[in-house]
Amino acid sequence: MKIFLFSTSFISLILAIFYCNSTLDPKQVSISDLISGDNLTQESPRESMLSLNPANQQFTWQPLKIVVIPLGKSLNLNGPATLDNTGDISWVAIEGNYPALKPTKVQFYKLGIVDISSITTKYLSTLDFNSDAILSSPVPTLSHPNNLPVNTVIACKTADGKYYLLEVARVNWGMSWGVQLSVYQGQYALA
């Protein structure tokens, strides 16, 4: 009985391998077919070239990471979104007061509370980015404004011209001062 089960399993495995290989064989297409576009059932080179055209692509912001930056730490945007002391964006106390979101290797532009899907790179390219820290405060006053309410969106521009969006999800006060940010990166997809 064991030999029968083993033989049956082995034959099934062999048939599955041969069946899979036969369906993966590429279709034979001549050069004249490629030029004329005839006899092409899958995506043709002509369609592939169309998909590279930015006019056929739609830009969207994709969530990259949700991160909490503790006081005195910073976030790296270029490369893996990691926390350390030499990142692109720092969460630091300014002049011993309440913490602020400070660009260290990028530039900021505070967009306010806006719909992320409405922001385009064309719009971002018209903005005057700067290196000013964005202050926060649990109780806003004239001397300590809270410029980081929940859902505030901040555009970041890296030195190599890439754009990221930061959305404030939460600010922790007290012993664990930290800021929770949703980080978005632009992606192109076929329209």
C-alpha positions in Angstrom: 0.0 0.0 0.0 2.9 2.4 0.8 4.5 1.7 -2.5 1.2 2.5 -4.3 0.7 5.8 -2.4 4.3 6.8 -3.0 4.1 5.9 -6.8 0.8 7.8 -7.1 2.3 10.9 -5.4 5.4 10.7 -7.5 3.5 10.5 -10.8 1.2 13.4 -9.7 4.2 15.5 -8.9 5.8 14.7 -12.3 2.6 15.5 -14.1 2.2 18.8 -12.2 5.8 19.8 -13.1 5.4 19.0 -16.8 2.0 20.7 -16.9 3.3 23.9 -15.3 6.3 24.0 -17.7 4.1 23.6 -20.7 1.9 26.6 -19.8 4.9 28.9 -19.2 6.4 28.4 -22.7 6.6 31.8 -24.4 4.5 32.4 -27.5 6.6 32.3 -30.6 6.4 35.8 -32.2 8.3 36.9 -35.3 9.9 40.3 -35.8 7.3 41.2 -38.4 4.5 40.4 -35.8 6.2 42.8 -33.3 6.4 45.6 -35.9 2.8 45.1 -37.2 1.3 44.3 -33.8 -0.4 41.2 -35.2 -0.8 38.0 -33.3 0.0 39.6 -30.0 -2.4 38.4 -27.3 -0.5 39.5 -24.2 0.8 43.0 -23.6 2.7 44.0 -26.7 5.8 46.1 -26.7 3.7 48.9 -28.2 1.4 48.8 -25.0 4.5 48.6 -22.8 5.8 51.8 -24.3 2.4 53.4 -23.7 2.5 52.4 -20.0 5.8 54.3 -19.6 4.2 57.6 -20.8 3.4 59.7 -17.7 0.2 60.9 -19.4 -1.1 57.4 -18.9 -0.2 57.2 -15.2 -2.0 58.5 -12.2 0.0 59.9 -9.2 -1.1 58.8 -5.7 0.3 59.2 -2.2 0.9 55.7 -0.7 1.4 55.2 3.1 5.0 54.4 3.7 5.1 54.0 7.4 3.5 55.1 10.7 6.2 56.1 13.1 6.5 57.6 16.6 9.5 59.9 17.0 10.5 60.2 20.7 11.9 63.5 22.0 15.5 63.9 20.9 15.3 61.4 18.1 15.0 61.8 14.4 13.5 60.0 11.4 15.3 59.0 8.2 13.3 59.4 5.0 15.9 58.5 2.4 16.3 54.8 2.7 14.5 52.8 5.4 12.3 54.9 7.7 14.4 54.4 10.8 14.9 56.3 14.0 18.3 57.6 15.1 20.1 60.8 16.1 21.2 61.9 12.6 17.9 61.6 10.6 16.1 63.9 8.2 13.4 65.1 10.6 13.9 65.7 14.4 11.5 66.0 17.3 13.4 68.3 19.6 12.7 70.8 22.4 13.4 74.3 21.1 15.1 76.6 23.7 14.1 74.2 26.5 10.4 74.7 25.7 7.8 72.4 24.2 9.0 70.2 21.3 9.0 71.0 17.7 9.3 69.1 14.4 12.5 70.3 12.9 13.9 69.5 9.4 17.6 68.6 9.6 18.3 67.3 6.1 15.1 68.1 4.4 12.9 71.2 3.9 9.4 71.7 5.2 6.2 73.4 4.0 3.2 73.2 6.4 0.1 72.6 4.3 -2.3 72.6 7.2 -5.3 70.2 7.5 -5.9 69.1 3.9 -7.0 66.1 1.9 -3.8 64.3 1.0 -5.2 62.9 -2.3 -5.7 66.5 -3.5 -1.9 67.3 -3.3 0.1 67.0 -6.5 3.8 67.2 -7.1 3.2 70.0 -9.5 1.6 72.0 -6.7 4.5 71.1 -4.3 7.0 72.3 -6.9 5.5 75.8 -6.7 5.9 76.1 -2.9 8.8 77.8 -1.0 10.1 75.1 1.3 12.2 76.2 4.3 14.2 74.8 7.2 12.1 76.3 10.0 10.9 74.2 12.9 7.2 73.7 13.4 6.3 74.4 17.1 3.8 72.4 19.2 2.2 73.1 22.5 -0.4 71.2 24.7 -2.1 74.6 25.5 -1.5 77.1 22.7 -0.6 80.6 23.7 0.9 83.6 21.8 4.4 82.6 22.9 3.9 78.8 22.4 1.6 78.2 19.5 0.4 74.7 18.6 1.2 74.4 14.9 0.9 70.7 14.9 -2.7 69.7 15.6 -3.8 66.2 14.7 -4.3 65.7 10.9 -1.8 68.5 10.0 0.0 67.7 6.8 3.6 68.8 6.2 5.3 68.4 2.8 9.0 67.4 2.9 11.4 68.0 0.1 14.7 66.0 0.2 18.0 67.3 -1.2 17.5 65.0 -4.3 14.1 66.5 -5.0 11.9 63.7 -3.7 8.6 64.7 -1.9 7.2 63.1 1.2 4.1 64.0 3.1 3.9 63.8 6.9 0.5 63.7 8.6 0.4 64.3 12.4 -1.6 61.4 13.9 -0.9 62.2 17.5 1.3 64.2 19.8 2.1 62.7 23.3 2.6 65.1 26.2 4.1 64.5 29.6 6.8 61.9 30.3 6.8 60.4 26.8 6.9 63.4 24.6 6.7 62.0 21.1 5.0 62.7 17.8 3.2 60.0 15.8 3.4 60.6 12.0 2.0 58.9 9.0 4.6 59.1 6.3 3.4 59.1 2.6 5.5 58.7 -0.5 4.3 59.4 -4.0 3.7 56.5 -6.4 2.7 56.4 -10.1 0.2 53.8 -11.2 -1.4 53.1 -14.6 -4.5 55.2 -15.0 
